[in-house]
Amino acid sequence: RMDWMRDVADSAERDLRFACHAEEVISSWSTVYAAAGAEISKLADLDGRRVALLAGSVQRRVFENMAAGFGYEVSIVEADSYLDAFALTAAGGADAVISNYLFGNYFYQDFGLERTSVVFNPVSLHYATAEGMNADLLVAIDRNLVRMKASAGSAYYKVLGTWMDRPPRPVVPRYLRLALGVIGLL
């Protein structure tokens, strides 16, 4: 039995199984992240490529329909988690990976991937519970989300800020690292 799920995007299939609160937690969209040097800047660049996607995800269904609608042939490589999908792409098992921008923008640099300009499928994210369960908690979530969104310094904005883009890592050239190491500064 499932009590709660987070980051749930609406779909007709999910509406039959889950109950969600009304107030959006956050808007999200899908973004394509590419292996270094893959040169992917538009949807057409994925034609003939391998794309890693989370098994059973909304992104997979929407992407497959979109690619088929344009006549693109894309090989889908399923992964059990976003981390697995990013690792698979970094290891050469896929040319690109698709995830929600919140996860992707936070982790793509850790895997040596490039963020592309290919975005699609805007969705509203909610918490979900089994249909007919926890109605009182869903009401409480709505009430608290509305209150927190109205206050700039609330826990909502503090937590949200931790998941925004990380600042770029400074790159120190090898010769400079060596020189700094020799004089004891590194």
Secondary structure as the mmCIF struct_conf table of DSSP 4:
data_model
#
loop_
_struct_conf.conf_type_id
_struct_conf.id
_struct_conf.beg_label_comp_id
_struct_conf.beg_label_asym_id
_struct_conf.beg_label_seq_id
_struct_conf.end_label_comp_id
_struct_conf.end_label_asym_id
_struct_conf.end_label_seq_id
STRN STRN1 MET A 5 ALA A 9
HELX_LH_PP_P HELX_LH_PP_P1 ASP A 10 ASP A 10
HELX_RH_AL_P HELX_RH_AL_P1 ALA A 12 ARG A 17
STRN STRN2 PHE A 18 CYS A 20
BEND BEND1 ALA A 22 GLU A 23
BEND BEND2 VAL A 25 VAL A 25
STRN STRN3 ILE A 26 ALA A 34
TURN_TY1_P TURN_TY1_P1 ALA A 36 GLY A 37
BEND BEND3 LYS A 42 LYS A 42
HELX_RH_3T_P HELX_RH_3T_P1 LEU A 43 LEU A 46
TURN_TY1_P TURN_TY1_P2 ASP A 47 GLY A 48
STRN STRN4 ARG A 50 LEU A 54
TURN_TY1_P TURN_TY1_P3 ALA A 55 GLY A 56
HELX_RH_AL_P HELX_RH_AL_P2 VAL A 58 GLY A 69
TURN_TY1_P TURN_TY1_P4 PHE A 70 GLY A 71
STRN STRN5 SER A 75 ALA A 79
BEND BEND4 ASP A 80 SER A 81
HELX_RH_AL_P HELX_RH_AL_P3 TYR A 82 ALA A 90
TURN_TY1_P TURN_TY1_P5 ALA A 91 GLY A 92
BEND BEND5 GLY A 93 GLY A 93
BEND BEND6 ASP A 95 ASP A 95
STRN STRN6 ALA A 96 ASN A 100
HELX_RH_AL_P HELX_RH_AL_P4 TYR A 101 PHE A 107
HELX_RH_3T_P HELX_RH_3T_P2 TYR A 108 PHE A 111
TURN_TY1_P TURN_TY1_P6 GLY A 112 GLY A 112
STRN STRN7 GLU A 114 ALA A 130
TURN_TY1_P TURN_TY1_P7 GLU A 131 GLY A 132
BEND BEND7 MET A 133 MET A 133
HELX_RH_AL_P HELX_RH_AL_P5 ALA A 135 LYS A 149
TURN_TY1_P TURN_TY1_P8 ALA A 150 ALA A 150
TURN_TY1_P TURN_TY1_P9 ALA A 152 GLY A 153
BEND BEND8 SER A 154 SER A 154
HELX_RH_AL_P HELX_RH_AL_P6 ALA A 155 THR A 162
TURN_TY1_P TURN_TY1_P10 TRP A 163 TRP A 163
BEND BEND9 MET A 164 MET A 164
HELX_LH_PP_P HELX_LH_PP_P2 ASP A 165 PRO A 170
HELX_RH_AL_P HELX_RH_AL_P7 ARG A 174 VAL A 182
TURN_TY1_P TURN_TY1_P11 ILE A 183 GLY A 184
#
